Structure formats: C-alpha cells, structure tokens
Amino acid sequence: MAPVPSAEEVRAALGAVLRRRSEHETVAVLGAGADDLADGRTWLAALAAGGWAVPTWPVEHGGRGASSDEVALIARELAGFHQPDLYPYLVGLHVVAPTLLTSASTEQCERWLPAIRTGDEIWCQLFSEPGAGSDLANVATRAVRDGDEWRLTGQKVWSSRAHYSRWGFCLARTDIDVPKHAGITAFAVDMAADGVDVRPLRQMNGDAHFSEVFIDDVAVPDRDRIAGVGEGWSVARTALANERGAVGAVSTGMGAPAARLLELARTHADDAVKRDRVLRVHVEAEVSRLTMRRARDTARAGVPGPEGSGAKLRGSAVFKATADAALSFLGAQGVAETGEWQTLFLTAPSISIRGGTDEIQRNIVGERVLGLPPEPRVDVDRPYRDIPH
C-alpha cells in the first residue's frame, strides 16, 4: 500500500482541478428545489483521474485503494473546495458501486464502474414496491428465465431519479416455492429498454425526483444478473447497509441548513426562547455530525454496519428541527413567500422515509446494537406462494 500523502499534497492535487469554496456559497440539499446534473458531472469528471471522489475503490477500477487515514484526509481537504449537490449520483457512487465490488463479476465491474465514477451514467434503485416497502423481501416483481434472458414484470415505486437514470438496480422474484428471502435475484435493468415506463411523482415541495416504474415483460440479458440466482437478498442487504451511510458519504448539503439557521438567528432570534431553540438545534447538529463521522470511520473498516442507522436517525431529526425552527422565526413571511426555507420545510418529512424509514432504522438499532428481541416474523419460513398478499 502506498504511503498516505500529506495534507499539502492532497490540497495541491485538488486545487489543480477544483476551485476553492466561497464562504457565502449556497448549497442545495438533497436536490430540493433544483434538478442540476451538469455541475456534479463536471466535478466528478475533474476528480476521476486521481480517484479522489472514490478513494476506497480499488486502483484497478479507478480508485485509490486508500487506507482509512487517507480517506479521512481527502474528505477534510475536499471540504475546502466547491462541492456541488451530488444527490443525483448518490445511488451509483455509494450504493450500487460498493455493492458491485462485493457481489458482481469482474466483467460487470469493468463495464459499469467507470461511468459511475465519472457521472456519465446515473443509477436508480428499483427496490420498493406498493406492497414491499419496509418489508422489502416481499417483492412481487417476477423474473422468468427465457434462454439467455430473463423477462421481468412488475411495479416499483419511490425510485429516486429514475426519470433520467441509465440503469436500474432491481430486485425481482425468481422462485415462489421457497421462503421469500430465498427466492429473490438482483439485476441491472436498462432503463431505456422496451417495457420500462417511468412516471415521476410530484412531491409537496414541488420536486418530481421520485418515480413509479412499471416493468412490462422487460427483457434482461443473463449477463446483467448480479450474483447468483436466488442470492438477491444477500445483495440487497449489502446495498441497504451502504445506503444507510450514503447520505453522509457524499455531498448532499445535509449539514448546511443547521449552519444557515445560525445566520438567520442573528436577525430573527430576538428573544431568549428563540435563542434557546437555536442553541438546542446547534448542539444536536454537532452530535449528528460526530455520529455520522463515527459511522463513516466504522464503515471504512468493511461493510457499513448499524452505526449508519443511528446516524441517519439523528440526521433526519436535526433536519426537521432546523427547518421547523427557521419557519417559526420567519412567521408569516416563511409561509407567504416561496423561498429556500419553505422548500426545506416541505422537504423535511421525506427525510424520515427515504433511504430507509425511521421505524426500520430503530429496529436495526434495537436489535443489532441494543440486543433487544426481534419483532415476531411469522412468514420467513413459508414458501412465498403461501403468504397472503
């Protein structure tokens, strides 16, 4: 393993391809109120040659094979440079890519990872369904073998950025005669294939970043199957573990609102009660930041664990508390005028749903951290065809 570069060396390398961040630069949060792809793609392309955006990836796939110390150093130095909202690329960079490196073939990694690294191809997750959200193993989308292809039919929902994704990371049921967790297989679906119908869903903040996806007898080559037949649940668990820590692993602006609340408070927190509220949010934001950092540091030692669930719970709570405090300070102005804080306030409830609901995160923390008894699961040993739907 190559020696860890110094901070000065990393700063110089980044400075050669990026511009320094402006102190007053606005930051989009999880793409709320915006739909810009060009800035993120330019940023990823600029960092591609040095593997700076994906330092944990192996060198042969365009990463740096970096140690945890080097990853932490790069993250610290990157904070001083302009970082666009990378939320459109989050699924590809921090959910799909690490899962491919764990579960996919060498040929698949060589085929898909380069375009993920540069932002040339965006991926979405085709996981959740109308009848399989928190109980993801209940997926009903069917995949039937037809020679060297599979024919997929079903419906997915809440697929972020599906309307301009090149590939969909899809879970489908390939066997109904075994328990539900054992009959799932993972595929990469060409989102431009015949039979794929993407319908964006309008959200209350005005965005249309989530979609429902109808899959009607879509042909998927067997070479686009990820891992073995029936091994989809293991692939999904790896992806979900990566997803829990993904928001903190990429620039999505999640920490920006709490910092901007302090600026708002200087002109609007004109009594002790409001100042106390700002201080509480500030303290919780700092705890959330440290929790996220601990989750990232733990994840660098291997596959992300339950620490990511705790970090996501704290991040969701701080985001909602920040937006709520801001609108209370603005009063009628915050409701009557369309602006940044109104958009964030209307975005905030979704944070407890996207990337795994708060309820599921609490179950993970309860069972895997606190050692509490698991919830009763009465259908895990029954063949899928015998489970009422």
Sequence and secondary structure as in RCSB ss.txt:
>XXXX:A:sequence
MAPVPSAEEVRAALGAVLRRRSEHETVAVLGAGADDLADGRTWLAALAAGGWAVPTWPVEHGGRGASSDEVALIA
RELAGFHQPDLYPYLVGLHVVAPTLLTSASTEQCERWLPAIRTGDEIWCQLFSEPGAGSDLANVATRAVRDGDEW
RLTGQKVWSSRAHYSRWGFCLARTDIDVPKHAGITAFAVDMAADGVDVRPLRQMNGDAHFSEVFIDDVAVPDRDR
IAGVGEGWSVARTALANERGAVGAVSTGMGAPAARLLELARTHADDAVKRDRVLRVHVEAEVSRLTMRRARDTAR
AGVPGPEGSGAKLRGSAVFKATADAALSFLGAQGVAETGEWQTLFLTAPSISIRGGTDEIQRNIVGERVLGLPPE
PRVDVDRPYRDIPH
>XXXX:A:secstr
      HHHHHHHHHTTS B  TT    STTTT    HHHHHHHHHHHTTT SSTTS GGGTS    HHHHHHHH
HHHTTB     GGGHHIIIIIHHHHHHHS HHHHHHHHHHHHHTSS EEEE  BTTBSSSGGG   EEEEETTEE
EEEEEE   TTGGG SEEEEEEE  SSSBGGGGEEEEEEETTSTTEEEEEE  TTS   EEEEEEEEEEEEGGGE
ESSTT HHHHHHHHHHHHHHHHHHS   TTHHHHHHHHHHHHH  SHHHHHHHHHHHHHHHHHHHHHHHHHHHHT
TSS  THHHHHHHHHHHHHHHHHHHHHHHHTHHHHHS SHHHHHHHHHHHHTTTTS HHHHHHHHHHHTS     
  SSTTSBGGGS  
